[in-house]
Amino acid sequence: MQGAPEPFLPQDTPSQAERTDYEAQLRAAPDYLEFARSLVAAARAGDHAAQFYIFRALEYCTVEYRFHFGGRGRRTLDDALKWAATHFPYDSETVRLVYARCHTFVESGAKDLGKRGDWLRLASDGGYPLAQVNAAKRQKLEGVSAAGDEAARYEESLRLVSLAIRSREPAVMWEVGNSLFKDADTDSEGDVDDLAWLYAACLRGFDCTAQSDAVRDLCRYDPNCQPYESVADLFRRARGNDFPALEADAGWINEKLDAGDWEALGF
């Protein structure tokens, strides 16, 4: 892979402080291409967190730029702002932010960084939990859209998630909730819906405040969102009288995580 030669040197899994620092750096970075390039040396040396955050920066620019600017940046910044003014969620601030973070990446092609999927694979194979759950999401999607053994891909996605959730990290749980990995008709004790996993992540410390990325992402699909609403407020409004049941399910998930009862959770 260009930009991430193999084999790479083994390295211990980074501490929580180091992982948090990469996340904070990503959020603060004005240019995601420059940010990704700043991690290449550490990633090549076997830092699995660095590998994952290169993937995350490249994934953000690929997905978000396409969403706001069209494939290959068909819209200019002015065009994208005009489009945002007339299309839900009417978010010109995010359009400007995506452009600032990603236009150099899109315009350059960033070929020196290689493929974002290769960085994800390296991080997942290295046991980095957030990489494992994101790799699982890819496996699940490929099982639906690609030729081959769909059942085998789905089983591999479950294997990766079962490893990832052992970290008990709130961000991992949020990713699980964003792409529920258990079928609704299974017999597992842990057949709770995706909102329960999302809310369990909030209860565990994931940023679910009114100004969080979590709220911004959910509100892409909810025209009734209000600026003061947190994730809990969104779920309470969506579930109405059923919210206490959702809250109970989220608490149950966290209890099983704390107890290490992976079988009850279906993993």
C-alpha positions as CSV (number, residue, x, y, z in Angstrom):
1,M,0.0,0.0,0.0
2,Q,1.4,3.4,-0.9
3,G,1.8,5.5,2.1
4,A,1.6,2.7,4.7
5,P,4.3,0.0,3.8
6,E,4.1,-3.4,5.4
7,P,5.2,-5.0,7.5
8,F,5.0,-2.5,10.3
9,L,6.6,-2.6,13.7
10,P,4.5,-3.9,16.5
11,Q,3.6,-1.5,19.2
12,D,1.5,-1.6,22.4
13,T,-2.0,-0.4,22.2
14,P,-2.0,3.4,23.0
15,S,-3.3,4.6,26.3
16,Q,-6.7,6.2,26.6
17,A,-5.0,9.6,27.0
18,E,-3.1,9.1,23.7
19,R,-6.3,8.0,21.9
20,T,-8.2,11.0,23.3
21,D,-5.3,13.2,22.1
22,Y,-5.6,12.0,18.5
23,E,-9.4,12.6,18.6
24,A,-8.9,16.1,20.0
25,Q,-6.2,16.8,17.4
26,L,-8.6,15.7,14.7
27,R,-11.4,17.9,15.9
28,A,-9.1,20.9,16.1
29,A,-7.3,20.4,12.8
30,P,-8.0,23.1,10.3
31,D,-6.8,20.9,7.4
32,Y,-7.4,17.2,7.5
33,L,-4.8,16.4,4.8
34,E,-2.1,18.0,6.9
35,F,-3.4,16.2,10.0
36,A,-3.3,12.8,8.3
37,R,0.2,13.4,7.0
38,S,1.3,14.4,10.5
39,L,0.4,10.9,11.7
40,V,2.1,8.8,8.9
41,A,5.4,8.3,10.7
42,A,3.7,7.0,13.8
43,A,1.3,4.9,11.8
44,R,4.1,3.3,9.8
45,A,5.8,2.5,13.1
46,G,2.8,0.5,14.2
47,D,0.7,3.0,16.1
48,H,-2.7,1.6,15.6
49,A,-4.5,4.7,16.9
50,A,-2.6,6.8,14.4
51,Q,-3.6,4.4,11.6
52,F,-7.2,4.6,12.6
53,Y,-7.2,8.4,12.7
54,I,-5.7,8.7,9.3
55,F,-8.6,6.5,8.1
56,R,-11.0,8.7,10.0
57,A,-9.7,11.9,8.5
58,L,-9.8,10.5,4.9
59,E,-13.2,8.9,5.5
60,Y,-14.6,12.2,6.7
61,C,-13.3,14.1,3.7
62,T,-14.5,11.5,1.3
63,V,-18.0,11.1,2.7
64,E,-18.7,14.6,3.8
65,Y,-17.3,16.4,0.8
66,R,-19.4,14.2,-1.5
67,F,-22.5,14.9,0.6
68,H,-22.1,18.6,0.5
69,F,-20.3,19.2,-2.8
70,G,-21.4,16.3,-5.0
71,G,-19.1,13.7,-6.5
72,R,-15.6,15.0,-7.2
73,G,-16.6,18.4,-5.9
74,R,-19.1,19.3,-8.6
75,R,-20.3,22.2,-6.6
76,T,-18.2,25.2,-5.7
77,L,-18.3,26.6,-2.2
78,D,-20.8,29.2,-3.3
79,D,-22.9,26.6,-5.0
80,A,-22.8,24.4,-2.0
81,L,-23.8,27.2,0.3
82,K,-26.7,28.1,-2.0
83,W,-27.8,24.4,-2.0
84,A,-27.6,24.2,1.8
85,A,-29.8,27.3,2.1
86,T,-32.6,25.5,0.3
87,H,-32.2,21.9,1.5
88,F,-32.6,20.3,4.9
89,P,-30.8,20.5,7.3
90,Y,-30.0,24.1,6.1
91,D,-26.5,23.9,7.7
92,S,-24.2,26.4,6.0
93,E,-21.8,26.3,9.0
94,T,-21.1,22.7,8.3
95,V,-20.6,23.3,4.6
96,R,-17.9,25.9,5.4
97,L,-16.3,23.6,7.9
98,V,-16.1,20.6,5.5
99,Y,-14.7,22.8,2.8
100,A,-12.0,24.2,5.1
101,R,-11.0,20.8,6.4
102,C,-11.1,18.9,3.2
103,H,-10.7,20.9,0.0
104,T,-6.9,20.5,-0.1
105,F,-7.4,16.7,0.3
106,V,-10.0,16.6,-2.5
107,E,-8.0,18.9,-4.8
108,S,-4.7,17.1,-4.3
109,G,-6.1,13.5,-4.3
110,A,-3.7,12.7,-1.5
111,K,-2.2,9.7,-3.3
112,D,0.8,9.7,-1.0
113,L,-1.5,8.5,1.8
114,G,-2.8,5.4,0.0
115,K,-6.2,3.9,0.5
116,R,-8.2,4.7,3.6
117,G,-9.5,1.1,3.8
118,D,-5.9,-0.1,4.1
119,W,-5.3,2.1,7.1
120,L,-8.5,0.8,8.7
121,R,-7.4,-2.8,8.1
122,L,-4.0,-2.2,9.7
123,A,-5.6,-0.6,12.8
124,S,-8.3,-3.4,13.0
125,D,-5.8,-6.2,12.6
126,G,-3.8,-4.5,15.4
127,G,-6.7,-4.7,17.8
128,Y,-7.7,-1.1,17.9
129,P,-11.4,-1.2,19.1
130,L,-12.8,1.7,17.1
131,A,-11.1,0.3,14.0
132,Q,-12.5,-3.1,14.6
133,V,-16.1,-1.8,14.9
134,N,-15.7,0.3,11.8
135,A,-14.2,-2.6,9.9
136,A,-17.2,-4.7,11.1
137,K,-19.6,-2.1,9.6
138,R,-17.7,-2.4,6.3
139,Q,-18.0,-6.2,6.4
140,K,-21.7,-6.0,7.0
141,L,-22.2,-3.6,4.1
142,E,-20.1,-5.7,1.8
143,G,-22.1,-8.8,2.8
144,V,-25.2,-7.1,1.4
145,S,-23.7,-5.4,-1.7
146,A,-20.8,-7.6,-2.8
147,A,-20.6,-11.0,-4.4
148,G,-19.4,-13.9,-2.2
149,D,-20.4,-15.5,1.0
150,E,-22.8,-13.0,2.7
151,A,-23.2,-15.2,5.8
152,A,-19.4,-15.4,6.3
153,R,-19.0,-11.6,6.0
154,Y,-21.8,-11.1,8.6
155,E,-20.1,-13.6,11.0
156,E,-16.8,-11.8,10.6
157,S,-18.5,-8.5,11.4
158,L,-20.0,-10.0,14.6
159,R,-16.5,-11.4,15.5
160,L,-15.0,-7.9,15.2
161,V,-17.7,-6.2,17.2
162,S,-17.4,-8.9,19.9
163,L,-13.8,-8.0,20.2
164,A,-14.3,-4.2,20.1
165,I,-17.0,-4.0,22.8
166,R,-14.7,-5.6,25.3
167,S,-13.0,-2.3,25.4
168,R,-16.2,-0.9,26.9
169,E,-15.4,2.5,25.2
170,P,-18.4,4.8,24.8
171,A,-17.3,5.7,21.2
172,V,-17.3,2.0,20.3
173,M,-20.8,1.6,21.7
174,W,-22.0,4.6,19.7
175,E,-20.6,3.0,16.5
176,V,-22.4,-0.3,17.4
177,G,-25.7,1.7,17.7
178,N,-25.1,3.4,14.4
179,S,-25.1,0.0,12.7
180,L,-26.9,-2.6,14.7
181,F,-25.1,-5.9,14.2
182,K,-27.8,-8.3,15.5
183,D,-30.8,-9.5,13.6
184,A,-34.2,-8.7,15.0
185,D,-35.4,-12.3,14.8
186,T,-32.5,-13.8,16.8
187,D,-33.1,-15.5,20.1
188,S,-30.3,-13.6,22.0
189,E,-31.3,-12.1,25.3
190,G,-29.6,-8.9,24.1
191,D,-32.0,-8.1,21.3
192,V,-32.4,-4.4,22.1
193,D,-32.6,-1.8,19.3
194,D,-29.9,0.6,18.1
195,L,-31.2,3.6,20.0
196,A,-30.6,1.7,23.3
197,W,-26.9,1.2,22.3
198,L,-26.7,4.9,21.3
199,Y,-28.2,6.0,24.6
200,A,-26.0,3.5,26.6
201,A,-23.0,5.2,25.0
202,C,-24.3,8.6,26.2
203,L,-24.8,7.3,29.7
204,R,-21.3,5.9,29.6
205,G,-19.8,9.3,28.8
206,F,-20.0,9.8,25.0
207,D,-20.6,13.4,24.1
208,C,-24.3,13.7,23.6
209,T,-24.8,17.3,24.5
210,A,-26.8,19.8,22.4
211,Q,-23.7,21.0,20.5
212,S,-22.2,17.6,19.9
213,D,-21.4,15.9,16.6
214,A,-23.8,13.1,17.8
215,V,-26.7,15.6,17.8
216,R,-25.6,17.1,14.5
217,D,-25.5,13.7,12.8
218,L,-28.9,12.7,14.2
219,C,-30.5,16.0,13.2
220,R,-29.6,15.4,9.6
221,Y,-32.7,13.2,9.5
222,D,-35.0,15.1,11.9
223,P,-36.4,18.4,10.7
224,N,-37.9,19.0,14.2
225,C,-34.6,19.3,15.9
226,Q,-34.1,22.3,18.2
227,P,-30.8,24.0,19.0
228,Y,-31.1,23.2,22.7
229,E,-31.8,19.5,22.4
230,S,-29.4,16.9,23.5
231,V,-29.4,13.2,22.3
232,A,-31.6,12.4,25.4
233,D,-34.0,15.1,24.4
234,L,-34.2,13.8,20.8
235,F,-34.8,10.3,22.0
236,R,-37.4,11.4,24.6
237,R,-39.3,13.3,21.9
238,A,-39.0,10.4,19.4
239,R,-40.1,7.7,21.9
240,G,-42.6,9.6,24.0
241,N,-44.1,7.3,26.6
242,D,-41.7,4.5,25.6
243,F,-38.6,6.5,26.6
244,P,-38.4,4.9,30.1
245,A,-38.2,1.5,28.4
246,L,-35.4,2.7,26.1
247,E,-33.6,4.1,29.2
248,A,-33.9,0.8,31.0
249,D,-32.5,-1.1,28.0
250,A,-29.6,1.3,27.9
251,G,-28.9,0.7,31.6
252,W,-29.2,-3.1,31.0
253,I,-26.6,-2.9,28.2
254,N,-24.2,-1.0,30.5
255,E,-24.7,-3.5,33.3
256,K,-23.9,-6.4,31.0
257,L,-20.8,-4.6,29.7
258,D,-19.6,-4.0,33.2
259,A,-20.1,-7.6,34.1
260,G,-18.4,-8.8,30.9
261,D,-21.6,-10.8,30.0
262,W,-21.0,-10.8,26.2
263,E,-23.3,-13.7,25.6
264,A,-26.2,-11.8,27.0
265,L,-25.4,-8.9,24.7
266,G,-25.5,-11.3,21.7
267,F,-21.8,-11.2,21.1
